[in-house]
């Protein structure tokens, strides 16, 4: 005869009546009365046990799930990163333009402290501006110049016509089609002023054009984007004045004919349109917007 395990008896009292509950163990019992190998019901799992078990089974991601997640992250990054990078660059370009504008203003103030003013240059004497731009450029501590300023400084009687003997042809403003407006349209300028360009120690380029009336600044030189309103800006030097401005009149404000010596790409910037031009037009309107506001 096999081992016989006696059932436990638990007595509960309810309303005076004894109630006997027989609790059988989970072990298999070999009993002649109940037959051999009695199987008791399995324990039922609670909801918490089911949840915990489910978490254990889902602890790892499949390769497909990982690849899908990475793909989604890549798409989101591709959509947002270019815009974020552009915003960061534009803030840097804006700060650099303000720096160069201030530097030129100080250089001009120093150059004309004796009371002289920028003369009126015409088609007959525009090459005389070489003396003025070299004076301003030297005060900006330029690294390279399209003009060999030392030639003119040592000999005031040197012809002001720029030739290979008194110019550096490897220093120039952007060639036609190598710079763009904010609509991404290629730009041109008067090639007669390309050599009136100074490369500065911080990498910026400054070009004096249109008889010094227009001054163009590329805050990071040859590096892209070479786009007006982003890294290319302007200001004016009105005749009879000694300080940069955005107006061709003595009334101040904003009244500019930008790139005036090249009619295909000249743009009029005024009080009424400079903000819209910065956002939706050529981009020249960004220059007064960043300085005056």
SULCOR-V881469 format. One record per run of one state. SS is the DSSP state (a for helix, b for strand, c for the rest). FROM is the first residue (numbers start at 0). TO is the last residue. If there is no record, write none. Layout:
ss->[SS:SS]
from->[FROM:FROM]
to->[TO:TO]
//
This chain:
ss->[c:b:c:b:c:b:c:b:c:a:c:a:c:a:c:b:c:b:c:a:c:b:c:b:c:b:c:a:c:b:c:b:c:b:c:b:c:b:c:b:c:b:c:b:c:a:c:b:c:a:c:a:c]
from->[0:7:14:16:23:30:31:34:35:46:57:62:111:125:139:143:145:146:147:148:154:166:167:179:180:185:186:190:193:196:199:204:209:213:218:226:228:231:236:244:245:246:247:254:258:262:265:266:270:273:280:284:292]
to->[6:13:15:22:29:30:33:34:45:56:61:110:124:138:142:144:145:146:147:153:165:166:178:179:184:185:189:192:195:198:203:208:212:217:225:227:230:235:243:244:245:246:253:257:261:264:265:269:272:279:283:291:292]
//
